[in-house]
Amino acid sequence: MVALQVGNEPNNTASAAAGDGAYPGVVTAIAHGVPAARNALLAAGRSDVKVGFNWAAGSSPCTTERSGLN
């Protein structure tokens, strides 16, 4: 494993099938999940694994303005 992604397209509110943005609290969950994943990887001796999240690029129904995720 070289990378771990926490969350998927939190700015995509189109549907639950399209991205995590359809769920309330997604930004808070990612904000807590990224450091938790990093800590778990460090505890497992895997400081080489990158941790992050992604977002949907483009326009309707996605926007990069939602929840300050610019």
C-alpha positions in Angstrom: 0.0 0.0 0.0 1.4 3.4 -0.9 -1.6 5.7 0.0 -4.9 5.7 1.9 -7.8 7.9 0.9 -10.2 9.0 3.6 -13.6 10.0 2.2 -14.6 10.5 -1.4 -15.7 13.7 -3.1 -17.1 15.5 -0.1 -18.2 18.4 -2.3 -20.3 16.2 -4.5 -23.8 16.4 -3.0 -25.6 14.8 -6.0 -26.3 11.4 -4.4 -24.9 9.0 -1.9 -23.8 6.8 -4.8 -21.8 9.7 -6.3 -19.8 11.0 -3.3 -19.7 11.4 0.5 -21.0 15.0 0.2 -24.6 13.6 0.4 -24.0 12.7 4.0 -24.2 15.3 6.8 -21.0 15.8 8.8 -18.7 14.6 6.0 -16.2 17.5 6.4 -15.9 16.8 10.1 -15.5 13.1 9.5 -12.7 13.7 7.1 -11.0 16.2 9.4 -11.0 13.5 12.1 -10.3 10.6 9.8 -7.2 11.8 8.2 -5.2 12.3 11.4 -6.6 9.1 12.8 -5.5 7.1 9.8 -2.0 8.8 10.0 -1.7 7.8 13.6 -2.8 4.2 13.0 -0.2 3.9 10.1 2.5 5.4 12.3 1.7 2.9 15.1 1.9 0.1 12.5 5.3 1.3 11.5 4.1 2.5 8.1 5.3 6.1 7.9 5.8 5.6 4.2 2.1 5.5 3.4 0.5 8.8 2.3 -2.9 9.8 3.7 -5.3 12.2 2.2 -8.8 12.8 0.7 -10.1 13.8 -2.7 -12.8 16.1 -4.1 -14.8 16.3 -7.2 -13.5 18.7 -9.8 -15.7 20.6 -12.3 -19.1 22.1 -12.0 -22.7 21.0 -11.5 -23.6 19.1 -9.5 -20.2 19.4 -7.9 -18.7 22.6 -6.6 -15.3 23.4 -5.1 -17.0 26.1 -2.9 -18.9 23.8 -0.6 -17.8 23.8 3.0 -14.6 25.8 2.4 -12.9 22.9 0.6 -11.2 25.2 -1.9 
